Amino acid sequence: MKRLKTMRAGRLVRSVVYTAPSRRAGPNVRGPRRQISTAAQARFNIRKSTDKLEMLMALNFPDGFWWVTLTYDDAHLPADRKAAGQLLRKYIRKLRAAWKLRDQQLLYIYCTQQVLDDGSLRLHHHMVLNAAGTSKDDFDTIRALWPYGSNVYIEWESSDEDITDKATYMCHEPRDHGKPKPGEQMWTPCRGLKRPEVEVIDVPDEVTLAAPPGAVTIERDGLRNEWGEYAF
């Protein structure tokens, strides 16, 4: 018997089928446990976090999103990530009020990073935001409400590739340079986001994965050995 787990986030669907653990009668004898290395566990956690972020973005921003990069000038540069987070939360409160004036709920996901594209270190933020009004109104509001630096990058993103690229980029710092502190969040979502639907069912051993007609297979992986089979 196998198990089929399906996670649906709008048009993005992730499915995995795997051999179900068996329960054998008799004494509970365990073999030696294989310890996963710290580095391998870190890579797994980053990959899992990136996949989860991609699904949240696909589900909550199906028609596109604002990609925003917020930087600090020298006069307002925070001392550390905690201080930067406090300033960003003040900014989000202003955005929420502006979106409310347009009868829209603010939806966002953000991350705080330190490594710039040129390799230098300087705190900054990346955000994805839902649209509230016209393109010009949103653009001007996003820029005007950030008082801590004049260098604000804003771009409208609307393709499936944009979702994958930005989710990957928002997790690139811990992947490429290591997490500053153990357990620190790679990204932070707002409370109003919808969550993917998850379904787990038992299926016969002969069941395999196949994309439905008209779907595009973005990624495929699998493993088979003497203990069972896994396909993604």
N, C-alpha and C positions, 0 to 999 in steps of 0.2 A: 504494500500500500504506500502511496505517495501523498504528499500534501501540496496543494497549490495555493500560494499566497499572492493576491492581486491588490495593488495599491493604485487608486485612480485619482488623478488630479487634473480634472478637465480633460483635455485631449492627450495629456501625457499619462501613460499607464506603464507601471512596472510590474512584471510578473516573475515569480520564481517557483519552480516545482522541484521538490527534493524528497528523497527517501525518508519516510517517517521513522523515528526511533522505535525500535522493537523492544518489547518487554518479555524477557524469557523467564520461564519458571526455574526454580532452583535457587541456590545461594547467590547472594548479590556479590559477585566477585568482580572487582574493577582492575583493569590493567593500569599500567603506569600512565599518569597524566602528562600530556605534552604541554609544556609551558610556551606560550607565545611570547616572543621577544618584545621589549618595550618599544623598539622602533617600529616593529610590525603592527603592534596595537595602535600606535599613534597614527600610522598610515591608514589603518582601517577606520579609525574614528574620524579622520579628516575626510575620507571618501564618503563615509556615511553621512556626515554633516553636510557635505556638498550636495549629495543626492537629495537629502531632505529639503535643503534650501531651494533647489531647482524645482521640486514638486510644489512647494508653497508658492513660488513665483508663478508657475504655470497655472495653478488653480486660482490665485487671487488677482493676477494681472493679465488675463487672457487677451485683452485688447491693447496691451502696451503699458509702459510705465516710464516715469521720469527717472533717469540715471543721474544722480547728483553727487558731485565730489566737493566737499567743504574743507577749506584750508584755513590756517591761522596766519595772521601777520605777526611780526616780532612783538608788537605791543600786547597782543592777546594770547600768545602761545602758552598753553597750559603746562603745568609742571609735570604732569603724569597722566596716565589713561583715566584715572578716577576723576581728576579735575576736568578732563576733556569730556567725559561722559556727562558731567553735571551741566556743562555749557550746551551740549547737544540736546539734552532733555529740555532745557529752557527754550531752545529753538523749536523743538517739536511741539511744545505747548502753543507757541505762536502760530505754527503751521496748522495745528488742529483748529484753532479759533478761526483762521482764515478760510479753511475748508468748510467749517460750519456755517459761515456767512453765505456760502454758495450751496447750502443744503446738501453737503457731501460729508461722508465720514472719511477721515484721514486714514489711509492704509499705508504702512511702511515697513521696511526691514532695513536695518543699518548695521554697519560694522565700523570699528575703530582700528586703524592701522598706523604703523609708524614708518615702514620702509617705503620710500618713494621709488618711482620707476628707475631713477638713476643710481639707486643703491644707498642714497643718503637717508638719514633718519629724521623724520619730522612728523609729529602727530597730525592726522587728518581723518576724515570720515567719508564713507561711501554709503549712499542710500538709494533705495528704490521707492518711489512714491506713486500713488494713483493720481489720475488727472482729476481736477476739480472744475475748472472753467475752460476758457479758450486757451490756446497754446500761449499766446502773448501774456494773458493775465497770470497763468501759472508761472511762466518763466520769470516775469517781473517780481512776483510775490516771493518765489523761492529765493531769488537773489537778494531782494530788499530786506528780508527778515533775518538774514545772517549778518550780524554786526562785527564779527571777529576777524574779518579779512576780506579783501576785495576779489581774490582769486577763487571764484566759484564756477565749477564746470557743470553744465546742465545739458542733457541731450535726451530726446525722446527715442525710446527703443520699442520695437513692436514685433520682431520676428522670433521664431522658436530658437534660432541660433543666438539671438541676443540674450534670451533667458539662460541658456547653457553657459554662454561666455561670462555673463555677469555673476552667476552663481559660483562659477569656478574662480573668478577673480576675487570675489569677496572672501574666499577661503585660501587664497594663494599665499598669504603671509605665513600662517602656521605650516603650510605644506613646504614652502621654499626656504623659510628661515627659522622655523621652530616657534612654538608658542612661548610668549614671555613668562607666563606662569601656568603651572599645572592646573587644569580645570577651568581656565578662563574661556568664556564663550567666544566663538568665532563670529557670531552674528546674533542680532537681537530682533525678534519680530514684535509687532504690536499685538494687542490682545484681540483685536477684531478680525483677525485673519481666519478664513475657513481652513479646515484641516482635511487632508486626503482621506478618502474612504478606503478601508482595509477589509478584505474578506479572505478567510482561510477555510478551505474545504479539503476533505479527503478525496482522492481520485485513484483510479486503478493504476497499476504499475506501468501499463503500456501508454499512458497519457504523456504526450510531449508538448512542448510549447510551439505555437505558431501564431504569427501576427494575423489579425483579421484582414479580409480583403480591403484594399485601399489604405491600409496603415503603412507607415514607414518605420522600419526597424532601425533605431538609433544605435543600439548597443546590444551585443549578445555575448554570453559567456557560459561556461559549463565545466563540470568535472565529473569523472566517473572512476571509481576504484572498487576494491573488493568489498567495501562496506556499504556502498550505495551510490546514488547519482544526484547531481545538482545541476540545474539549468536555470539561467536568468534571461 
